[in-house]
Amino acid sequence: MSSGGTLEETIKRLRVELDNYDKTVLALKALAHELQWDDNTQRLAADCPVHFGRRMDTSASNPVSPNATVEPDLTLQLRGGYAVLAEAKMSLPKDPDSLKKKLSKLRKYDDVLVGWYREEPGVKNHDIIVITDAVIGNPVSEAMKKMVASGALNFNRELALIKFAILERVNHPVSLELAYGKLSHARKSGKLADTVAIPMTYVIMNPMFAEVSLYDAEPPYPRLLRLIYEHLQGTLTRDQQLQVKEGKATELTVVLADLRQSLSEAYGPGQSGKRVPEIPKKVWVKRAMDLFVKLKWASVDGSRLDTYSYTVKKRRNTDDQFLKICAKGICAQEWDKGKQVRPGKQLEFPGQDS
């Protein structure tokens, strides 16, 4: 989150960050859907594992992160050994040196990685894809061409840049276009060389990841508050639902670890196993629940700091409340740190999260 500004300006920034986060998740899902799609059968390819933030191990010879664990935004495998590893970068720096540093970090994926769902010999030659906003796709593509030509950017595996956009058309399709490089899958590479429009419903209803709303980057807090709110509403019994409908409140006991796991299953990777990342992280969920305490929608059990009492009742304008409480917290922190001197009354906001 960038700093500076009034409450209203901070709310505007939060809205932009929410949009960028949601766009990033959608872009990853759109890319996964297109790579899964079999043009011959006109259906999704069978047995095509897709993972968000899967933990992979690098080798001792890795140029950036030797003998380390890395978590690419997306990994995907097709039968026959073809595999893709992708990172979403909806925004990238304009400065050539900064852009070079950003892209060079992706060399940590230019390695024989361990941790694929299917350990096949062909996986040694996986493609590396950067997916970015179509608005900046062309200048980034030109910059990449110059870097590769000068030797400033060097990958042993195929490196490709794909532009993502949401088109203002009937059925609101999303589009993907290969802006730089190529894929080692000739058919997919040729198809993506032209703009591929995909109906939004195909992406958001893909059975493998229809409900995924989180990836391995921390979401803006209004988004996590919204997901927790929706999830807890969905846990109500029929009697509790009737009680809330009648205008009465009902209390839920929320255990932090259980909530985190439930959110992962509902909105994150959800799969079990050592390769599956903690999405959302427990610390993210704790901070979000502490914001509900600030909103007076929840309270902490004094004897168990990992347990909350959460009040469910009829509420209005919840998204506005989430934006305001988060924006107030950001402004208060900036004020305390002396980053911003503003005229007018200092915002009233409880102390920092624990």
C-alpha positions as CSV (number, residue, x, y, z in Angstrom):
1,M,0.0,0.0,0.0
2,S,1.4,3.4,-1.0
3,S,1.4,6.2,1.5
4,G,0.1,9.7,1.7
5,G,-3.3,11.4,1.2
6,T,-6.6,12.2,2.9
7,L,-9.1,9.5,3.9
8,E,-11.0,10.0,0.6
9,E,-7.7,9.7,-1.4
10,T,-6.8,6.6,0.5
11,I,-10.2,5.0,-0.2
12,K,-9.6,5.7,-3.9
13,R,-6.2,4.0,-3.7
14,L,-7.7,1.0,-2.0
15,R,-10.3,0.7,-4.7
16,V,-7.6,0.7,-7.3
17,E,-5.6,-1.9,-5.4
18,L,-8.7,-4.1,-5.0
19,D,-9.3,-3.9,-8.8
20,N,-5.6,-4.8,-9.5
21,Y,-5.7,-7.7,-7.1
22,D,-8.9,-9.1,-8.6
23,K,-7.6,-8.6,-12.1
24,T,-4.4,-10.5,-11.2
25,V,-6.4,-13.5,-10.0
26,L,-8.6,-13.3,-13.1
27,A,-5.6,-13.1,-15.4
28,L,-4.0,-16.2,-13.8
29,K,-7.3,-18.1,-14.1
30,A,-7.7,-17.0,-17.8
31,L,-4.2,-18.2,-18.7
32,A,-4.8,-21.5,-16.9
33,H,-8.1,-22.0,-18.7
34,E,-6.6,-21.3,-22.2
35,L,-3.7,-23.6,-21.6
36,Q,-6.1,-26.3,-20.4
37,W,-8.4,-25.9,-23.4
38,D,-8.2,-28.5,-26.1
39,D,-9.1,-27.0,-29.5
40,N,-9.7,-30.3,-31.1
41,T,-12.3,-31.6,-28.6
42,Q,-13.5,-28.1,-27.6
43,R,-13.3,-29.0,-23.9
44,L,-10.8,-28.9,-21.1
45,A,-7.9,-31.3,-21.4
46,A,-8.2,-34.3,-19.1
47,D,-5.8,-34.7,-16.2
48,C,-4.3,-31.3,-16.4
49,P,-3.2,-30.2,-12.9
50,V,-3.3,-26.5,-12.1
51,H,-1.8,-25.1,-8.9
52,F,-1.7,-21.6,-7.5
53,G,1.5,-20.8,-5.5
54,R,2.7,-24.4,-5.5
55,R,6.0,-24.8,-3.5
56,M,8.9,-25.8,-5.7
57,D,12.5,-26.6,-4.8
58,T,15.4,-25.1,-6.8
59,S,18.8,-26.7,-7.4
60,A,22.2,-25.8,-6.1
61,S,23.0,-24.3,-9.5
62,N,20.0,-21.9,-9.5
63,P,21.3,-18.5,-10.7
64,V,19.1,-16.5,-8.2
65,S,17.9,-18.7,-5.4
66,P,20.0,-21.9,-5.0
67,N,18.7,-24.7,-2.8
68,A,15.6,-22.7,-2.0
69,T,11.8,-23.0,-2.0
70,V,10.0,-20.8,-4.6
71,E,6.3,-20.3,-5.1
72,P,5.3,-19.3,-8.7
73,D,1.9,-17.8,-9.0
74,L,0.7,-20.6,-11.3
75,T,2.0,-24.0,-12.4
76,L,0.3,-26.2,-15.0
77,Q,1.0,-29.5,-16.7
78,L,-0.4,-31.1,-19.8
79,R,0.0,-34.8,-20.7
80,G,3.1,-35.4,-22.7
81,G,5.5,-33.4,-20.5
82,Y,4.5,-29.9,-21.4
83,A,4.6,-27.6,-18.3
84,V,4.2,-23.9,-17.7
85,L,5.2,-21.7,-14.8
86,A,3.7,-18.2,-14.7
87,E,3.9,-15.0,-12.7
88,A,1.4,-12.2,-12.9
89,K,2.8,-8.7,-13.0
90,M,-0.1,-6.4,-13.7
91,S,2.2,-3.4,-13.1
92,L,5.9,-3.2,-13.9
93,P,8.4,-0.3,-13.6
94,K,9.0,2.0,-16.6
95,D,12.6,2.6,-15.7
96,P,14.8,0.1,-17.8
97,D,17.1,-0.7,-14.9
98,S,14.3,-1.3,-12.5
99,L,12.5,-3.4,-15.1
100,K,15.6,-5.4,-15.7
101,K,16.0,-6.2,-12.0
102,K,12.3,-7.2,-11.8
103,L,12.5,-9.5,-14.7
104,S,15.9,-10.9,-13.7
105,K,14.4,-12.2,-10.5
106,L,12.4,-14.6,-12.6
107,R,15.6,-16.5,-13.4
108,K,15.0,-18.3,-10.1
109,Y,12.4,-20.3,-12.2
110,D,15.0,-21.0,-15.0
111,D,16.0,-24.3,-13.3
112,V,15.2,-28.0,-13.1
113,L,12.6,-27.5,-10.3
114,V,11.5,-30.3,-8.0
115,G,7.9,-30.4,-6.9
116,W,5.8,-30.8,-10.1
117,Y,2.6,-32.7,-9.6
118,R,3.8,-35.2,-12.2
119,E,7.6,-35.5,-12.2
120,E,8.1,-36.2,-15.9
121,P,11.4,-35.9,-17.9
122,G,9.9,-33.2,-20.1
123,V,9.2,-30.9,-17.1
124,K,12.9,-30.0,-17.2
125,N,12.0,-27.8,-20.1
126,H,9.0,-25.9,-18.7
127,D,8.1,-22.5,-20.2
128,I,8.2,-19.3,-18.1
129,I,5.4,-16.9,-18.7
130,V,4.9,-13.3,-17.4
131,I,1.3,-12.1,-17.7
132,T,0.8,-8.4,-17.5
133,D,-1.9,-5.7,-18.1
134,A,-2.4,-5.0,-21.8
135,V,-2.0,-1.3,-21.1
136,I,1.8,-1.8,-20.5
137,G,2.3,-4.9,-22.6
138,N,3.8,-3.3,-25.7
139,P,6.4,-1.1,-24.0
140,V,7.4,-4.0,-21.7
141,S,7.7,-6.2,-24.8
142,E,10.0,-3.7,-26.6
143,A,12.1,-3.4,-23.5
144,M,12.5,-7.2,-23.2
145,K,13.6,-7.4,-26.8
146,K,16.3,-4.9,-26.2
147,M,17.5,-6.6,-23.0
148,V,17.7,-10.0,-24.7
149,A,19.5,-8.6,-27.7
150,S,22.1,-6.9,-25.5
151,G,22.5,-9.9,-23.3
152,A,21.2,-8.1,-20.3
153,L,18.4,-10.6,-19.9
154,N,19.3,-14.3,-20.5
155,F,17.1,-17.4,-20.0
156,N,17.8,-21.0,-20.9
157,R,14.1,-21.8,-21.1
158,E,11.4,-20.2,-23.2
159,L,10.4,-16.8,-21.7
160,A,7.1,-15.3,-22.9
161,L,5.2,-12.1,-22.1
162,I,1.4,-12.4,-22.4
163,K,-0.9,-9.3,-22.3
164,F,-4.2,-9.6,-20.4
165,A,-7.3,-7.4,-20.9
166,I,-11.0,-7.3,-20.0
167,L,-12.8,-6.3,-23.2
168,E,-16.0,-4.2,-23.2
169,R,-18.0,-6.6,-25.4
170,V,-21.0,-8.8,-25.1
171,N,-20.5,-11.5,-22.5
172,H,-17.5,-9.5,-21.2
173,P,-14.7,-11.7,-22.6
174,V,-11.2,-11.6,-21.4
175,S,-8.3,-11.6,-23.8
176,L,-4.8,-13.0,-23.9
177,E,-2.1,-12.1,-26.5
178,L,1.5,-13.2,-26.8
179,A,3.5,-10.0,-26.8
180,Y,7.0,-11.3,-26.6
181,G,8.8,-14.7,-27.0
182,K,7.1,-18.0,-27.7
183,L,5.9,-21.2,-26.0
184,S,7.4,-24.5,-26.7
185,H,3.9,-25.8,-27.3
186,A,3.7,-24.8,-31.0
187,R,-0.1,-24.9,-31.2
188,K,-0.7,-22.7,-28.1
189,S,2.1,-20.4,-29.1
190,G,0.6,-19.8,-32.6
191,K,-2.9,-19.3,-31.2
192,L,-1.8,-16.8,-28.6
193,A,0.2,-14.8,-31.2
194,D,-3.2,-13.5,-32.2
195,T,-5.6,-12.0,-29.6
196,V,-7.6,-14.8,-28.0
197,A,-10.9,-13.8,-26.6
198,I,-12.4,-16.0,-23.9
199,P,-15.9,-15.6,-22.5
200,M,-15.8,-14.5,-18.9
201,T,-18.2,-17.3,-17.9
202,Y,-15.6,-19.9,-19.2
203,V,-13.0,-18.6,-16.8
204,I,-15.1,-18.0,-13.7
205,M,-16.9,-21.3,-14.0
206,N,-13.9,-23.5,-14.7
207,P,-14.5,-26.5,-12.4
208,M,-10.9,-26.6,-11.3
209,F,-10.6,-23.1,-9.9
210,A,-14.0,-21.4,-10.2
211,E,-14.0,-20.3,-6.5
212,V,-10.3,-19.2,-6.3
213,S,-10.2,-15.6,-5.2
214,L,-6.8,-15.5,-3.5
215,Y,-3.3,-16.2,-4.7
216,D,0.1,-16.1,-2.9
217,A,0.2,-12.3,-2.6
218,E,-1.5,-10.7,0.4
219,P,-4.8,-9.1,-0.7
220,P,-5.9,-5.6,0.2
221,Y,-7.7,-6.0,3.5
222,P,-11.2,-4.9,2.3
223,R,-11.1,-8.0,0.0
224,L,-10.2,-10.4,2.9
225,L,-12.9,-8.8,5.1
226,R,-15.4,-9.3,2.4
227,L,-14.5,-13.0,1.9
228,I,-14.5,-13.7,5.7
229,Y,-17.9,-11.9,6.0
230,E,-19.4,-14.0,3.1
231,H,-17.9,-17.2,4.5
232,L,-19.2,-16.8,8.0
233,Q,-22.7,-15.8,6.6
234,G,-22.6,-19.1,4.8
235,T,-22.0,-21.2,7.9
236,L,-25.2,-20.2,9.6
237,T,-27.7,-22.9,10.4
238,R,-31.3,-22.5,9.1
239,D,-32.5,-21.4,12.5
240,Q,-29.7,-18.8,12.7
241,Q,-30.5,-17.5,9.2
242,L,-34.2,-17.1,10.2
243,Q,-33.0,-15.3,13.4
244,V,-30.9,-12.8,11.3
245,K,-33.7,-12.4,8.8
246,E,-36.0,-11.4,11.6
247,G,-33.6,-8.6,12.6
248,K,-32.0,-10.4,15.6
249,A,-28.3,-11.0,16.1
250,T,-26.6,-14.4,16.4
251,E,-23.1,-15.1,17.7
252,L,-20.5,-17.4,16.1
253,T,-17.4,-18.7,17.8
254,V,-14.5,-18.4,15.3
255,V,-11.2,-20.2,15.9
256,L,-8.4,-18.6,13.8
257,A,-6.8,-21.8,12.5
258,D,-10.1,-23.3,11.6
259,L,-11.2,-20.1,9.8
260,R,-7.9,-20.0,7.9
261,Q,-8.3,-23.6,6.7
262,S,-12.0,-23.0,5.7
263,L,-11.0,-19.9,3.7
264,S,-8.3,-21.8,1.9
265,E,-10.7,-24.5,0.9
266,A,-13.4,-21.9,-0.2
267,Y,-11.2,-19.2,-1.9
268,G,-7.6,-20.5,-2.1
269,P,-5.7,-23.6,-3.2
270,G,-7.4,-25.8,-0.7
271,Q,-5.5,-28.9,-1.6
272,S,-3.5,-30.7,1.2
273,G,0.1,-31.6,1.0
274,K,3.5,-30.1,1.7
275,R,3.6,-28.4,-1.7
276,V,0.5,-26.4,-1.1
277,P,1.1,-22.9,0.2
278,E,-0.7,-21.4,3.2
279,I,-3.2,-19.2,1.3
280,P,-4.5,-17.2,3.0
281,K,-1.7,-17.0,5.6
282,K,-2.8,-17.2,9.3
283,V,-1.3,-13.8,10.0
284,W,-3.5,-12.2,7.2
285,V,-6.6,-13.7,8.7
286,K,-5.7,-12.6,12.2
287,R,-5.2,-9.0,11.1
288,A,-8.5,-9.1,9.3
289,M,-10.3,-10.5,12.3
290,D,-8.7,-7.8,14.4
291,L,-10.2,-5.2,12.0
292,F,-13.6,-6.8,12.7
293,V,-12.9,-6.2,16.4
294,K,-12.3,-2.5,15.5
295,L,-15.6,-2.4,13.7
296,K,-17.2,-3.9,16.8
297,W,-18.5,-6.8,14.8
298,A,-16.3,-9.2,16.8
299,S,-14.5,-9.5,20.2
300,V,-11.5,-11.5,21.3
301,D,-12.0,-14.3,23.8
302,G,-9.8,-13.1,26.7
303,S,-8.7,-16.6,27.6
304,R,-7.9,-17.7,24.1
305,L,-6.4,-15.1,21.8
306,D,-6.9,-17.3,18.8
307,T,-10.6,-17.4,19.3
308,Y,-13.2,-14.7,18.4
309,S,-16.9,-14.1,19.1
310,Y,-18.3,-12.8,15.8
311,T,-21.8,-11.1,15.6
312,V,-23.9,-11.8,12.6
313,K,-26.9,-9.5,12.0
314,K,-28.5,-7.6,9.1
315,R,-25.9,-5.0,7.9
316,R,-25.9,-2.4,5.2
317,N,-23.1,-1.0,3.0
318,T,-20.7,-3.6,4.2
319,D,-18.1,-2.9,1.5
320,D,-18.1,0.8,2.3
321,Q,-17.5,0.0,6.0
322,F,-14.6,-2.3,5.1
323,L,-13.0,0.4,2.9
324,K,-13.4,3.1,5.5
325,I,-12.0,1.1,8.4
326,C,-9.0,0.0,6.4
327,A,-8.4,3.5,5.0
328,K,-8.6,5.0,8.5
329,G,-6.0,2.6,9.7
330,I,-3.7,3.4,6.8
331,C,-4.1,7.2,7.4
332,A,-3.6,6.8,11.2
333,Q,-0.3,4.9,10.7
334,E,1.0,7.4,8.2
335,W,0.1,10.3,10.6
336,D,1.9,8.5,13.4
337,K,5.0,8.0,11.3
338,G,5.1,11.6,10.3
339,K,4.8,10.7,6.6
340,Q,1.9,13.1,6.0
341,V,1.1,16.5,7.4
342,R,-2.5,17.3,6.7
343,P,-4.8,20.1,7.8
344,G,-7.9,19.3,9.8
345,K,-8.7,16.9,12.5
346,Q,-6.6,13.8,13.1
347,L,-8.5,10.7,12.3
348,E,-9.7,8.7,15.3
349,F,-8.6,5.2,15.1
350,P,-7.8,2.6,17.7
351,G,-4.2,1.4,18.3
352,Q,-2.1,-0.7,16.0
353,D,-3.0,-4.3,15.4
354,S,-1.1,-6.8,17.5
